[in-house]
Amino acid sequence: MITTVTTVTTVAAMGLTAAISIAAIIGLIFFLATKELANAGRSGTSLRVARFLSIGILPLVMAFAIILVVKIVEIIA
């Protein structure tokens, strides 16, 4: 009984982790693409949007690096 509950809890946690990881990666791609498009514009508004998007990119890059390290450790171990 205890083993079944622990297994189900572990599988559910792994599914949630995968969903959050995918959402973070999609968010990072969205922010990077939007920033590049905003930097291509010449108006003050587009430059302001590009600077605003830089705020969200750094935490997502750090999350991506952590996800990458965890996946590499899973493959090696």
Sequence and secondary structure as in RCSB ss.txt:
>XXXX:A:sequence
MITTVTTVTTVAAMGLTAAISIAAIIGLIFFLATKELANAGRSGTSLRVARFLSIGILPLVMAFAIILVVKIVEI
IA
>XXXX:A:secstr
 HHHHHHHHHHHHHHHHHHHHHHHHHHHHHHHHHHHHHHH  SHHHHHHHHHHHHHHHHHHHHHHHHHHHHHHHH
H 
